[in-house]
Amino acid sequence: MPKPDITPGSPCWIDLVTSDTEKAKAFYTALFGWTYETGDQEKYGGYITASKDGRMVAGIMAKQADMGAMPDVWSTYLRTDDIKATTEAAAANGGQVLLEPMEVPEQGSMAMYGDASGAAIGAWQFGEMKGYEVAAEAGAPAWHELLAKDYQVAVTFYQRVFGWDTEVMSDSPEFRYTTLVAGDDAKAGIMDASAFLPEQVPSMWSVYFAVEDTDAAVEQAAALGATVMQPAEDTPFGRLATLSDPTGAVFKVIQDLGQTTRSAD
């Protein structure tokens, strides 16, 4: 499959902040067949790049002491061509700047925000590193979804801050969903989660990984120490399950995603 077409505003990278990098590496190698390269400690803080069949798919980094009680978590980054302007727009549209723009030597620049619905989202401006090199194949990211407690506020934030061209996929009281771009070209989604996210759980981004067999992946993940948060179920978009890895980072797996990389919950 050709390298993903990563347009400005669309998801371009994911990474895992984990309390145990070695445990994480072993788990994702066994589950997805990933291999790793660790960056220079002084230059890149020991950031670990994960690859699937020689193509970059994700990053892994150790949780730092100053992160406090933050849980282990997968994060999504959206492409920006002007990270300074994006950061200013995030602050001006109800967001919080959690990490000011920071240059990663030679690779690009990153920032992290709390969006207007309270979910953490990253921004990445390309340098030499131009995002993940494979998507929607087994062991690679397949979809990115925001579960938003304040749905319309979230949609407006991404339209204004990241320039999203959105399409309303559903607008019933039972299921409100907006996508970045429409139909088979959709790249990410925002779901109204106000009816089902517990009060103590904030809005959040979810990362989906493509798998060849969801049931087999769930069984294998559980044997490797994962927790099954939502068992495998058939949806109009594929067979889906929600897992948390051995240190608690939540992710989803989906089978038979095909070209309609849209979510279902």
Sequence and secondary structure as in RCSB ss.txt:
>XXXX:A:sequence
MPKPDITPGSPCWIDLVTSDTEKAKAFYTALFGWTYETGDQEKYGGYITASKDGRMVAGIMAKQADMGAMPDVWS
TYLRTDDIKATTEAAAANGGQVLLEPMEVPEQGSMAMYGDASGAAIGAWQFGEMKGYEVAAEAGAPAWHELLAKD
YQVAVTFYQRVFGWDTEVMSDSPEFRYTTLVAGDDAKAGIMDASAFLPEQVPSMWSVYFAVEDTDAAVEQAAALG
ATVMQPAEDTPFGRLATLSDPTGAVFKVIQDLGQTTRSAD
>XXXX:A:secstr
       TTSEEEEEEEES HHHHHHHHHHHH EEEEE  HHHHTT EEEEETTEEEEEEEE  GGGTT   EEE
EEEE S HHHHHHHHHHTT EEEEEEEEETTTEEEEEEE TTS EEEEEEESS  S S  SSTTSEEEEEEEESS
HHHHHHHHHHHH   EEEEEEETTEEEEEES GGG   EEEE TTTS TTS  EEEEEEEES HHHHHHHHHHTT
 EEEEEEEEETTEEEEEEE TTS EEEEEE  TT      
